[in-house]
Amino acid sequence: MLADATQQRPVLIACTLTKAGDGLTFDFTGTDPQQHAQALSYLHHHHLAPPEIRARALPSRYVKMDVLDAGSYEARKALVRVSPLIKGYLRLGGYVGDGAVIDSQFNTTDVFIIVKTELVTEKYMRHYERGVNEKG
């Protein structure tokens, strides 16, 4: 956990990597942002973090997420292109940072996800605490 930009509230930061069979599946496979234009634009237009906690990709690695103008695509269709893992973070009250990053080594287009812990509902907290308590 890190403190947000105001250094007052903790935020949860997560890496989005999932195991799928014998391989690994990342949220946005491929290094061509145009391939993910609808999903990236949707995330930027509908889930961009507030300025006080918004992370921004380094200028040398910054890839514009709002490739498509708001209203030029169907939000519902774009949301279908967002991975279930990112959708889960959004349901927890998550946001995305400003700008994606191309990771050629892993053949992915990465998006920064921010979840403010105070926005995580009690229901989700009980669910995740139960899993930790059962393991420990």
VEXDREN-2710 file (C-alpha; in Angstrom, 1 decimal):
% VEXDREN-2710
k/r/px/py/pz
1/MET/0.0/0.0/0.0
2/LEU/1.1/3.5/-0.7
3/ALA/-0.2/6.9/0.4
4/ASP/-2.2/8.9/-2.1
5/ALA/-0.9/12.2/-3.5
6/THR/-2.1/14.1/-0.4
7/GLN/-0.3/11.6/1.8
8/GLN/-3.4/11.1/4.0
9/ARG/-5.2/8.0/2.9
10/PRO/-3.8/4.6/1.9
11/VAL/-4.5/3.2/-1.5
12/LEU/-4.3/-0.4/-2.7
13/ILE/-2.3/-1.0/-5.9
14/ALA/-2.6/-4.3/-7.7
15/CYS/-0.8/-6.0/-10.6
16/THR/-3.1/-7.7/-13.0
17/LEU/-1.7/-11.0/-14.0
18/THR/-3.7/-14.2/-14.0
19/LYS/-2.8/-17.9/-14.6
20/ALA/-4.6/-19.5/-17.5
21/GLY/-3.8/-23.2/-18.0
22/ASP/-0.2/-23.5/-18.7
23/GLY/0.3/-19.9/-19.7
24/LEU/-0.1/-16.5/-18.3
25/THR/-2.8/-14.1/-19.5
26/PHE/-2.4/-10.3/-19.0
27/ASP/-5.3/-7.9/-19.2
28/PHE/-4.3/-6.4/-22.6
29/THR/-2.2/-8.8/-24.6
30/GLY/-0.3/-7.2/-27.4
31/THR/1.7/-4.0/-27.8
32/ASP/-0.6/-2.2/-30.3
33/PRO/-2.8/0.2/-28.4
34/GLN/-5.1/0.5/-31.4
35/GLN/-6.0/-3.1/-30.8
36/HIS/-7.5/-2.0/-27.5
37/ALA/-8.7/1.4/-28.5
38/GLN/-12.3/0.8/-27.3
39/ALA/-11.4/-0.6/-23.9
40/LEU/-8.7/1.9/-23.2
41/SER/-10.9/4.8/-24.2
42/TYR/-13.8/3.5/-22.1
43/LEU/-11.5/3.2/-19.1
44/HIS/-10.1/6.7/-19.6
45/HIS/-13.5/8.3/-20.1
46/HIS/-15.4/6.4/-17.4
47/HIS/-12.9/5.4/-14.7
48/LEU/-10.0/7.9/-14.7
49/ALA/-8.8/8.6/-11.2
50/PRO/-9.4/11.9/-9.5
51/PRO/-6.5/14.3/-9.9
52/GLU/-5.4/14.0/-6.3
53/ILE/-4.6/10.3/-6.6
54/ARG/-4.1/9.9/-10.3
55/ALA/-0.9/8.2/-11.3
56/ARG/0.6/9.1/-14.7
57/ALA/2.7/7.0/-16.9
58/LEU/6.3/8.3/-17.3
59/PRO/6.5/10.7/-20.3
60/SER/9.0/8.5/-22.1
61/ARG/6.6/5.5/-21.9
62/TYR/3.2/7.3/-22.0
63/VAL/0.6/5.9/-24.4
64/LYS/-2.6/7.9/-24.8
65/MET/-5.6/6.0/-23.6
66/ASP/-8.4/8.2/-24.9
67/VAL/-7.7/7.1/-28.5
68/LEU/-11.4/7.4/-29.3
69/ASP/-13.6/10.4/-28.6
70/ALA/-16.2/10.0/-25.9
71/GLY/-19.5/9.1/-27.5
72/SER/-17.8/7.8/-30.7
73/TYR/-18.1/4.2/-29.4
74/GLU/-20.7/2.1/-27.6
75/ALA/-19.7/2.0/-23.9
76/ARG/-21.4/-1.4/-23.3
77/LYS/-19.4/-3.0/-26.2
78/ALA/-16.2/-1.4/-25.0
79/LEU/-16.8/-2.7/-21.5
80/VAL/-17.0/-6.2/-22.9
81/ARG/-13.4/-5.8/-24.1
82/VAL/-12.2/-5.0/-20.5
83/SER/-10.9/-8.1/-18.7
84/PRO/-12.8/-9.6/-15.8
85/LEU/-10.0/-8.8/-13.5
86/ILE/-10.1/-5.1/-14.3
87/LYS/-13.9/-5.1/-14.1
88/GLY/-13.5/-6.6/-10.6
89/TYR/-11.2/-3.7/-9.6
90/LEU/-13.8/-1.2/-11.0
91/ARG/-16.5/-2.9/-8.9
92/LEU/-14.3/-2.3/-5.9
93/GLY/-14.3/1.4/-6.7
94/GLY/-11.1/1.3/-8.7
95/TYR/-9.8/3.9/-11.1
96/VAL/-7.2/3.9/-13.8
97/GLY/-4.2/6.1/-14.1
98/ASP/-3.5/8.5/-16.9
99/GLY/-1.8/6.8/-19.8
100/ALA/-1.0/3.2/-20.6
101/VAL/2.5/1.7/-21.0
102/ILE/3.8/-0.7/-23.6
103/ASP/5.7/-3.6/-22.1
104/SER/7.4/-5.2/-25.1
105/GLN/9.2/-7.8/-22.9
106/PHE/5.8/-9.3/-21.8
107/ASN/3.9/-8.3/-25.0
108/THR/1.3/-6.3/-23.1
109/THR/-0.3/-2.9/-22.8
110/ASP/-0.4/-2.1/-19.1
111/VAL/-2.8/0.1/-17.3
112/PHE/-2.3/1.4/-13.7
113/ILE/-5.1/0.4/-11.4
114/ILE/-5.8/2.4/-8.2
115/VAL/-8.3/1.2/-5.5
116/LYS/-8.8/3.5/-2.5
117/THR/-9.2/1.2/0.5
118/GLU/-12.0/3.4/2.1
119/LEU/-14.1/2.7/-1.0
120/VAL/-14.0/-1.0/-0.7
121/THR/-17.4/-2.1/0.6
122/GLU/-17.7/-4.0/3.8
123/LYS/-19.1/-7.0/1.8
124/TYR/-15.8/-7.2/-0.2
125/MET/-13.7/-6.7/2.9
126/ARG/-15.4/-9.6/4.7
127/HIS/-15.0/-11.8/1.6
128/TYR/-11.2/-11.1/1.3
129/GLU/-10.6/-11.3/5.0
130/ARG/-12.3/-14.7/5.1
131/GLY/-9.9/-16.0/2.5
132/VAL/-6.9/-14.7/4.5
133/ASN/-8.2/-16.1/7.8
134/GLU/-8.8/-19.5/6.3
135/LYS/-5.2/-19.7/4.9
136/GLY/-3.5/-18.3/8.0
END
